[in-house]
Amino acid sequence: MKEGAVQISRLELAPSIIMDEVAMLRFKIIGRSTRAWRNIALVATVGVLSACTPVINVHGQTPDPDDLELVEVGQSTRRDVEQRLGTASTSSVFSDNVWYYYSETTETVAFFEPEVKERKIIAIVFAPDGRVDNIATYTEEDGKPVELVSRVTPTAGNELTFLQQLFGNIGRFSTPDSGQ
C-alpha cells in the first residue's frame, strides 16, 4: 500500500451503502405512489367530466323534407302519403282526416331534467275524398301551455291512520256462539 493512502474497510462502507440503497428504495416507492395517485386523480377527473356530457334523445319520426315536397296538396292521396312518408305517428282523435308526424329532440345533462331542443309536428289534413287538403308544420313556439287541475275527489267515510285501522278492529269480531 502507498504511503498516505487510507485504507477503508468494507465494513466501514457497508452502512453508507445500505443507507443509500434504503433512500433509493424509499424514493422508488414514493415515486410509484405519487404516480399511482396521479393516475387515479386523472381517471377520476375524466369520469366526472364524462358524467356531465349531455345525452341527446330523439323521439318520433319527422319525414325527410325532400319526401315531404313530393306530397302535393289536392293531388296526393292517403296511399301516396303513406308510401312517401311512412305511417303517421298518430291520427286525429275525432276523425281520421288528420295525420300527425311527431318528432322531439331532448338533451339531458347528468341528473337534471331533460331540456327540449327541438319539437316538430307535421299535420297532413285530408279532404273527404281522401286527397291532401293542407300540410301544416308546428314547432314548440306554436304550442300553448296547459295548466293541469289538481283537484282531488273526496271519498266517503272516515280517514283513519294506520294505527287506528290496525287497533280499531280489536273486539269487533263476533263469535259463533253469540249468534251475530
Backbone hydrogen bonds, N-H to C=O, Kabsch-Sander energy under -0.5 kcal/mol:
donor,donor_aa,acceptor,acceptor_aa,energy
5,A,2,K,-1.1
7,Q,5,A,-0.6
8,I,6,V,-0.6
9,S,7,Q,-0.6
13,L,9,S,-1.3
14,A,10,R,-1.8
16,S,12,E,-0.5
17,I,13,L,-2.4
18,I,14,A,-2.8
19,M,15,P,-2.4
20,D,16,S,-2.2
21,E,17,I,-2.3
22,V,18,I,-2.4
23,A,19,M,-2.5
24,M,20,D,-2.3
25,L,21,E,-2.5
26,R,22,V,-2.7
27,F,23,A,-2.3
28,K,24,M,-2.4
29,I,25,L,-2.5
30,I,26,R,-3.0
31,G,27,F,-2.7
32,R,28,K,-2.5
33,S,29,I,-2.8
34,T,30,I,-2.8
35,R,31,G,-2.2
36,A,32,R,-2.6
37,W,33,S,-2.5
38,R,34,T,-2.3
39,N,35,R,-2.5
40,I,36,A,-2.5
41,A,37,W,-2.6
42,L,38,R,-2.1
43,V,39,N,-2.5
44,A,40,I,-2.5
45,T,41,A,-2.3
46,V,42,L,-2.3
47,G,43,V,-2.4
48,V,44,A,-2.5
49,L,45,T,-2.5
50,S,46,V,-2.3
51,A,47,G,-1.4
52,C,48,V,-0.8
52,C,49,L,-0.6
53,T,50,S,-1.2
55,V,108,T,-3.2
56,I,54,P,-0.5
57,N,55,V,-0.5
57,N,106,T,-2.4
59,H,57,N,-0.5
59,H,104,E,-3.0
61,Q,102,Y,-2.1
68,L,64,D,-2.4
69,E,65,P,-1.7
70,L,66,D,-0.7
70,L,67,D,-0.6
71,V,67,D,-0.5
71,V,68,L,-0.9
72,E,70,L,-0.7
74,G,132,V,-2.9
75,Q,72,E,-1.3
76,S,72,E,-2.3
78,R,130,G,-0.9
81,V,77,T,-2.4
82,E,78,R,-2.5
83,Q,79,R,-2.3
84,R,80,D,-2.3
85,L,81,V,-3.0
86,G,81,V,-0.6
86,G,82,E,-1.4
89,S,100,Y,-1.5
90,T,100,Y,-1.7
92,S,98,V,-2.1
99,W,124,I,-2.6
100,Y,90,T,-3.2
101,Y,122,I,-2.4
102,Y,100,Y,-0.6
103,S,120,K,-2.2
104,E,59,H,-2.6
105,T,118,E,-3.2
106,T,57,N,-2.7
107,E,115,E,-2.4
108,T,55,V,-2.7
110,A,51,A,-0.5
110,A,108,T,-0.6
112,F,109,V,-2.2
115,E,107,E,-2.7
117,K,105,T,-3.0
117,K,115,E,-0.5
118,E,105,T,-1.8
120,K,103,S,-3.0
121,I,138,Y,-2.9
122,I,101,Y,-2.6
123,A,121,I,-0.6
123,A,136,A,-3.2
124,I,99,W,-2.9
124,I,122,I,-0.5
125,V,123,A,-0.6
125,V,134,N,-2.9
126,F,97,N,-3.6
127,A,131,R,-3.3
130,G,127,A,-2.3
132,V,76,S,-2.5
133,D,125,V,-3.7
134,N,125,V,-1.7
136,A,123,A,-2.9
138,Y,121,I,-3.5
140,E,119,R,-0.7
142,D,139,T,-1.2
143,G,140,E,-1.1
147,E,145,P,-0.5
148,L,146,V,-0.5
160,L,158,N,-0.8
165,Q,161,T,-2.1
166,L,162,F,-2.3
167,F,163,L,-2.9
168,G,164,Q,-1.5
170,I,167,F,-1.2
172,R,169,N,-1.7
178,S,175,T,-0.9
179,G,175,T,-0.6
180,Q,175,T,-0.5
